[in-house]
Amino acid sequence: MKILIINGPNLNFLGIRETAVYGKQDYPHLLSLIGKKGQETGNAIEVFQSNHEGAIIDRIQDAFYDQTEGIIINPGAYTHYSYAIRDALASFALPKVEVHISDIMAREPFRQISVTAPVCDKQIMGQGLDGYLQAIDFLCSLAENGQNTF
């Protein structure tokens, strides 16, 4: 299975910003975890990170053409207000999982709203970096059950 993981703004600052919320493990550590999971599961996993909304939208749209079979997205702050990213995710049928390292429902009121979750098949939050691995497992289970094409 070909999986695309998209990380939004400030995810590249893992281990630097708000370590009490996001933990002390840095972005290269996350990439290592994802790489190992890809090897274990036999999936081709590409990770894309951008602090720019338009670049994220472009990458989502590119997934339509490049045989991507599932998307995992942590839109960062764009979760709460980017209808443009929401619309890009809704543009075509593909399994999608929204991931958040922290539990956004236990945080500030503005963080408790996700405009992107309704166009995703699953939302995982509050599981730390393990949420990415859970999302990969979810997409794999869909593929195993023949549900990876929507």
C-alpha positions in Angstrom: 0.0 0.0 0.0 1.2 3.5 -0.8 0.5 5.8 2.1 1.1 9.6 2.3 1.6 11.2 5.6 1.1 15.0 5.6 2.3 17.1 8.6 1.2 20.7 8.8 2.7 23.8 10.4 5.2 23.5 13.3 5.3 19.7 13.3 8.9 20.0 12.2 9.5 21.7 15.6 8.6 18.5 17.6 10.8 18.3 20.6 11.4 22.0 20.5 8.0 23.6 20.9 5.6 23.1 23.8 7.3 19.9 25.0 4.8 19.5 27.8 2.1 19.1 25.2 3.9 17.4 22.3 6.7 15.6 24.0 10.5 15.8 23.8 11.0 13.5 20.9 11.9 15.4 17.8 10.8 15.2 14.2 13.6 13.0 13.0 12.4 10.5 15.7 8.9 10.6 14.3 10.3 9.9 10.8 12.3 7.0 12.1 9.2 5.5 13.8 7.2 5.9 10.6 10.0 4.4 8.5 10.3 1.3 10.7 6.5 0.9 10.6 6.6 1.0 6.8 9.2 -1.7 6.7 7.3 -3.9 9.2 4.1 -3.6 7.3 5.6 -3.6 3.8 4.0 -0.3 2.9 5.6 2.5 0.9 5.2 5.6 3.1 6.0 9.1 2.1 6.1 11.9 4.7 5.5 15.5 3.6 5.7 18.5 6.0 5.0 22.1 5.2 4.2 25.2 7.1 2.3 26.5 4.1 -1.3 25.9 3.5 -1.0 26.0 -0.3 1.8 23.5 -0.4 -0.3 21.1 1.7 -3.2 21.5 -0.7 -0.9 20.9 -3.7 0.4 17.7 -2.1 -3.1 16.4 -1.4 -4.1 17.1 -5.0 -0.9 15.4 -6.3 -2.0 12.3 -4.4 -4.9 11.9 -6.8 -2.4 11.3 -9.6 0.5 9.4 -7.9 -1.3 6.1 -6.9 -1.5 7.1 -3.2 -3.8 4.7 -1.6 -4.3 6.3 1.8 -3.6 9.7 3.5 -2.7 10.4 7.1 -2.8 14.0 7.9 -1.9 16.1 11.0 -3.0 19.5 9.7 -1.7 21.3 12.8 -3.4 24.6 13.4 -5.0 24.4 10.0 -7.3 21.7 11.6 -9.4 24.4 13.1 -10.0 26.7 10.2 -8.7 25.6 6.8 -11.7 25.0 4.7 -9.3 24.9 1.8 -7.5 21.8 3.2 -10.8 20.3 4.1 -12.1 20.8 0.5 -8.9 19.3 -0.9 -9.3 16.2 1.3 -12.9 15.9 0.2 -12.1 16.2 -3.5 -11.6 12.5 -4.2 -12.4 9.2 -2.6 -9.4 7.8 -0.7 -9.2 6.6 2.9 -8.0 9.4 5.2 -7.0 9.6 8.9 -6.6 12.8 10.8 -4.0 12.5 13.6 -3.2 14.8 16.5 -0.4 14.2 19.0 -2.3 15.9 21.8 -6.0 15.4 22.8 -7.4 18.5 21.1 -10.7 18.0 23.0 -8.9 18.6 26.3 -7.3 21.8 25.1 -8.4 25.4 24.5 -11.9 25.8 23.1 -10.7 26.9 19.6 -8.6 23.7 19.3 -11.7 21.5 19.9 -13.1 22.2 16.5 -11.8 20.3 13.5 -13.1 21.3 10.1 -11.0 18.5 8.5 -12.2 15.5 10.6 -15.6 15.3 8.9 -14.0 14.4 5.6 -11.7 11.8 7.1 -12.6 8.2 7.9 -11.1 8.3 11.3 -9.6 10.8 13.8 -6.9 9.7 16.3 -5.9 12.1 19.0 -4.1 12.2 22.3 -1.9 9.1 21.5 1.3 10.9 21.1 3.5 9.9 18.2 1.9 6.4 18.4 -1.2 7.9 16.8 0.7 7.9 13.5 1.4 4.1 13.9 -2.3 3.5 14.8 -3.3 5.4 11.7 -1.1 3.2 9.5 -2.6 0.1 11.1 -6.1 1.5 10.4 -5.3 2.0 6.7 -3.8 -1.5 6.5 -6.9 -3.0 8.0 -9.0 -1.3 5.5 -6.8 -2.6 2.7 -6.9 -6.1 4.2 -10.7 -6.0 4.2 -10.9 -4.7 0.7 -12.1 -1.3 1.8 -9.2 0.8 0.7 -11.0 2.2 -2.3 -13.9 4.5 -1.7 
